[in-house]
Amino acid sequence: MTISNYLRNKRFFRYLYVISKVCLGLAFILSGIRKLPGIKFTALSIDNPVGLFFEGMYAAGFYWNFIGVYQILLGMVMITPFWPRLLPILSMPVTVNIFLVSVGLSMTGTPIITGLMLLSNLYLLCFHWDSYSEILKKRPQHTIQE
């Protein structure tokens, strides 16, 4: 029995899957809204390393807004039943970066929240592991015959 089958066969883990998807989706939506044009992510001054980082990201303009729109779209689709196997893959780079930024900037308390987001995303990946395992299997290498 694979990990995906085990998780799908237990009611508790199926509920945990839905809770993880909804919480992660809402976190993406709320964080993404803070990246829309005209909205600053934090009120900290640039004297603080966290404030300086987010001020620099905000000053990037289009890129900062792109991240926000991507997070909002990802969050909205995550709380729906569409593309359940694809969403953990699309959200993993975002959650890893959010976690690394919070740890790298030594944000107080935030690494706990972002760490839970990362664990939640890893759980979603484990839940669908059977879907990915076929892609990840090592295939025999074919040689070109002359």
LINVEN-V716157 format. One record per helix or strand of 2 or more residues. SS is the DSSP state (hx for helix, st for strand). FROM is the first residue (numbers start at 1). LEN is the number of residues. If there is no record, write none. Layout:
SS;FROM;LEN
SS;FROM;LEN
//
This chain:
hx;3;7
hx;11;23
hx;49;11
hx;62;17
hx;84;21
hx;110;18
hx;129;8
//
